[in-house]
């Protein structure tokens, strides 16, 4: 197990709406950065995503 990289507060938190529009780009970012991503709805975190290769 490699461990999880810390969440970058400036780059890894996004609104859920843009993710729906550009999910492919987000998945590329997950793979490239090896960091989890957080999704928000109305400013509140609702989900965290992490690439499977980080497990």
Backbone as CSV, one residue per row, in Angstrom:
resi,resn,N_x,N_y,N_z,CA_x,CA_y,CA_z,C_x,C_y,C_z
1,UNK,0.848,-1.183,0.000,0.000,0.000,0.000,0.885,1.236,0.000
2,UNK,0.614,2.163,-0.899,1.455,3.341,-1.073,1.076,4.503,-0.190
3,UNK,-0.111,4.577,0.266,-0.566,5.728,1.026,-1.224,6.750,0.112
4,UNK,-1.960,7.626,0.695,-2.722,8.615,-0.064,-2.049,9.968,0.068
5,UNK,-1.854,10.629,-1.057,-1.298,11.981,-1.049,-2.318,12.931,-0.435
6,UNK,-1.854,13.972,0.247,-2.803,14.916,0.850,-3.590,15.695,-0.204
7,UNK,-4.752,16.114,0.177,-5.634,16.904,-0.678,-5.065,18.311,-0.822
8,UNK,-4.944,18.783,-2.041,-4.498,20.150,-2.318,-5.748,21.028,-2.321
9,UNK,-5.901,21.847,-1.308,-7.125,22.631,-1.122,-7.413,23.563,-2.299
10,UNK,-6.387,24.046,-2.986,-6.590,24.989,-4.090,-6.994,24.296,-5.390
11,UNK,-6.556,23.051,-5.599,-6.761,22.410,-6.897,-7.647,21.174,-6.878
12,UNK,-7.831,20.568,-5.732,-8.510,19.277,-5.684,-9.958,19.344,-5.211
13,UNK,-10.469,20.530,-4.968,-11.865,20.679,-4.557,-12.624,21.368,-5.684
14,UNK,-13.694,20.725,-6.148,-14.462,21.247,-7.275,-15.950,21.107,-7.000
15,UNK,-16.709,21.959,-7.647,-18.153,21.815,-7.629,-18.525,20.574,-8.438
16,UNK,-19.586,19.916,-8.052,-20.022,18.703,-8.740,-20.484,18.988,-10.173
17,UNK,-21.047,20.150,-10.434,-21.557,20.470,-11.772,-20.465,20.460,-12.839
18,UNK,-19.316,21.135,-12.648,-18.259,21.048,-13.667,-17.715,19.622,-13.834
19,UNK,-17.702,18.844,-12.749,-17.263,17.458,-12.867,-18.172,16.681,-13.812
20,UNK,-19.451,16.918,-13.727,-20.394,16.224,-14.610,-20.112,16.542,-16.074
21,UNK,-19.685,17.766,-16.330,-19.412,18.199,-17.703,-18.061,17.708,-18.212
22,UNK,-17.069,17.592,-17.314,-15.702,17.270,-17.719,-15.125,16.110,-16.910
23,UNK,-15.887,15.062,-16.749,-15.442,13.946,-15.903,-14.156,13.297,-16.441
24,UNK,-14.010,13.236,-17.739,-12.795,12.659,-18.324,-11.544,13.426,-17.925
25,UNK,-11.632,14.753,-17.962,-10.499,15.588,-17.543,-10.170,15.360,-16.076
26,UNK,-11.200,15.243,-15.256,-10.981,15.032,-13.832,-10.293,13.685,-13.580
27,UNK,-10.702,12.657,-14.308,-10.084,11.338,-14.133,-8.610,11.370,-14.537
28,UNK,-8.280,12.113,-15.589,-6.876,12.264,-15.977,-6.085,12.950,-14.865
29,UNK,-6.698,13.970,-14.242,-6.042,14.679,-13.154,-5.801,13.745,-11.965
30,UNK,-6.788,12.926,-11.621,-6.621,11.966,-10.523,-5.430,11.057,-10.777
31,UNK,-5.343,10.540,-11.976,-4.264,9.619,-12.315,-2.907,10.325,-12.295
32,UNK,-2.864,11.539,-12.826,-1.605,12.278,-12.909,-1.095,12.698,-11.527
33,UNK,-1.968,13.243,-10.698,-1.544,13.801,-9.418,-1.453,12.771,-8.294
34,UNK,-2.169,11.649,-8.430,-2.219,10.624,-7.386,-2.796,11.179,-6.074
35,UNK,-3.608,12.243,-6.183,-4.265,12.830,-5.014,-5.770,12.643,-5.144
36,UNK,-6.468,12.545,-4.022,-7.927,12.461,-4.093,-8.520,13.804,-4.504
37,UNK,-9.774,13.786,-4.904,-10.489,15.002,-5.259,-11.784,15.070,-4.475
38,UNK,-12.177,16.261,-4.087,-13.416,16.459,-3.339,-14.419,17.204,-4.206
39,UNK,-15.686,16.845,-4.063,-16.763,17.501,-4.798,-17.686,18.206,-3.822
40,UNK,-18.154,19.379,-4.238,-19.043,20.151,-3.382,-20.366,20.427,-4.074
41,UNK,-21.393,20.611,-3.268,-22.699,21.065,-3.732,-23.090,22.192,-2.789
42,UNK,-23.315,23.349,-3.345,-23.639,24.551,-2.586,-22.610,24.815,-1.486
43,UNK,-21.326,24.590,-1.831,-20.226,24.902,-0.926,-19.928,23.868,0.139
44,UNK,-20.659,22.769,0.159,-20.430,21.725,1.168,-19.919,20.462,0.492
45,UNK,-18.905,19.854,1.083,-18.350,18.616,0.529,-19.398,17.513,0.563
46,UNK,-19.539,16.809,-0.562,-20.517,15.718,-0.638,-19.876,14.395,-1.055
47,UNK,-18.683,14.430,-1.654,-18.047,13.196,-2.105,-16.542,13.401,-2.255
48,UNK,-15.825,12.293,-2.106,-14.382,12.253,-2.334,-14.121,11.164,-3.358
49,UNK,-13.260,11.438,-4.345,-12.898,10.440,-5.350,-11.399,10.210,-5.282
50,UNK,-11.023,8.960,-5.529,-9.607,8.592,-5.495,-9.371,7.574,-6.597
51,UNK,-8.246,7.656,-7.260,-7.931,6.696,-8.306,-7.717,5.305,-7.729
52,UNK,-8.127,4.282,-8.470,-8.005,2.905,-7.997,-6.545,2.482,-7.833
53,UNK,-5.640,3.059,-8.610,-4.239,2.682,-8.498,-3.582,3.239,-7.236
54,UNK,-4.281,4.058,-6.479,-3.773,4.585,-5.221,-4.035,3.630,-4.053
55,UNK,-4.841,2.619,-4.295,-5.200,1.692,-3.220,-4.103,0.712,-2.935
